[in-house]
Amino acid sequence: MTENIKNIPLNDLHVSLGAKMVPFAGFNMPVRYSSDIEEHQTVREGVGVFDVSHMGEFIISGPKALDLIQKVTSNDASKLVIGQAQYSCFPNDRGGIVDDLIVYKLEDEKYMLVVNASNIEKDWNWVKQHNTMGADMKNISDEISLFAIQGPKAAEAVQSLTAVDLSAIKFYHFTVGDFAGAKNVIISGTGYTGAGGFEIYVRNEDAESVWKAIFEAGKSHGIKPIGLGARDTLRLEMGYCLYGNDINDETSPLEAGLGWITKFTKDFINSENLKKQKEAGVSKKLVGFILQEKGIPRAHYPIVNAAGEAIGEVTSGTISPTMGVGVGLGYVRSEYAQPGTEIAITVRNKNLVAKVEKLPLYKK
């Protein structure tokens, strides 16, 4: 059975730019245009643009919108003001995570939930199933394109395209305005790279003209298109979770180090059990680590202690292009989770020494 792979709106444009396209989360996606390392450095030092139009967007509105969001998400959305965004997750009813997401407060009774591409249908059904209060729900995933303009030069590279003062948009805040001739564009101070920048939500019909305008405006700043390969190494250096790797239906937000988005000031799905877990303490924790020897840590490689006994497993790993060493995330028994703790990663039957590091792994 072949999976039905969808194309993002600018698929042909990426092919014409020489992108290597690969199936990812049910979509054909550009994985790289030149080399992962070159694209990674472009974002860390300059400015690059990811087409992440595969992501899902739901609009939740009406007088019951906040009630529904409070019930299905772990963070406290009542704290949001218009123009603010919030990282959160959907806890499931057995201690794990349905997905992680960003909640945007667009108006007093109107929110946008941005979810992972691989989980669009699953998340939609989950939220719908719990919408017993009758909030209005609309899935606009197929109507919206999303570009992440990331890097320290992002604001100056594209400032000429909008009257909105980009440098004034705070982290996890957004504004709605004209951008590159398109109306009602959400310009958000968010991203998955730790390099600063914006994510812009545009209607599909405006996607191509906006994309081209971004590259025209950013030409003198060395702007480049960036693929998913560099997106993965950039987020790993920051220690950002990737759903399906570092968090999933079996991992609790508390084990994943997401206690900061799990607010027990309100009731939400499975909050009672998570609260008990918090009081009792978790038996395993997600940690970042840096290899002290040469080698590449990969997902599912065993993590062992000095005596060689298994204490956990790598969930994501790579060679950090910025630091030139092996880095990764993985779950370990809680007693090994303290930063500075020496652990080892089993790479090709050899136990390579690594150190647990406080996140982010890449310290600017």
Secondary structure, DSSP 8 states (H G I E B T S, - for coil): -----EE-TTHHHHHHTT-EEEEETTEEEEEESS-HHHHHHHHHHS-EEEE-TTSEEEEEESTTHHHHHHHH-SS-GGG--TTBEEEEEEE-TTSSEEEEEEEEEEETTEEEEEE-GGGHHHHHHHHHHT-TT--EEEE-GGGEEEEEEESTTHHHHHGGG-SS-GGG--TTBEEEEEETTEEEEEEES--SSSS-EEEEEEEHHHHHHHHHHHHHHTGGGT-EE--HHHHHHHHHHHT---BTTTB-TTS-TTTTT-GGG--TTS--TTHHHHHHHHHH--SEEEEEEEESSS----TT-EEE-TT--EEEEEEEEEE-TTT-SEEEEEEEEGGG-STT-EEEEEETTEEEEEEEE-S-SS--
